[in-house]
Amino acid sequence: MSIVLGIDGGGTRTRASIVEGQRVLAHAESGSIKRLRVGAEAAEENLRTLLKDVYSKAGVTAVPAASCGVASATLPGVAEWITAVFQEFNVERSEVVGDEVIALDAAFRGGPGILQIAGTGSNTIGRAADGSRETAGGWSSRLGDEGSGYWIGLHGIRQALHAYDRGEPCTILDRVASEWGTSTLEELVNFGNAVPGPDFSALAPLISTAAEEGDEVATRILLQAASDLADFILLVRRKLRQNHGLIEEVPTAFTGSVLGKMGIVRGRLTELLKQAAPNMQFSQQEVIAVEGALWRARNLAG
């Protein structure tokens, strides 16, 4: 059986696995390899560090095939630089695809289905039986990504500031001030408006905790995130039906920390989908995207 490498290049961290057949030889993690997020130099350094680590743990110096899923894979130069690094690490055959592609294949192994990505960013992808796809959302943190960790962090602060103006009880600003090390509201606002700005997605867990502890503003943010994600899934479902003649329900799955770790969001999303599409199967187990990269790498290896 061939030894293969799978890489999931997420917005915050990158995961790699090397397997032989069904036997896992090694796992490793590093920082993001998304150039738009960390810059070209840091992205390449993170990939090299990751490959050195996973190769060392697996006890290999080469692999026959590798699949890498990374956000913005279609941007000029992205596939080329990753492929060049792979060649330096003795990867015989490789591919670079979007992170949504490997996540789809982790969930459905090439078959039809709808996948909701909700981590640092958000995106919804549906695939018909003939392989054609429909999407909704995923328009970047500045222009969209509703329901993502970034959106939750940014809109959590916005709504907390509105609550402050109204005199409504809210703990979000205090939690954010502690996280950012600011001592006044003015300092917090200035920090939030800095260029480059802070990582708003890192605030999502704080807002989730606030909601779990009864903060009504935080709860509203998470419920809105769930509503936005449900709208995206149902829109993709409608596109699949209208454009591809889909009649039967296809399975729906998710990946990303928002739905994987935030029970309030996942629970409300599940309720909304059940109301709108009672026969839709919505898996409650998070898809591990790197497994899709490994599946694709095995196909590359032949």
Helices and strands as residue ranges (DSSP letters): E 3-9, E 13-20, E 23-31, H 35-38, H 40-58, E 63-70, H 78-88, E 91-97, H 99-108, E 113-118, E 122-127, E 133-136, H 149-166, H 172-180, H 185-192, G 200-203, H 204-212, H 216-244, E 252-255, H 257-261, H 263-276, H 289-301
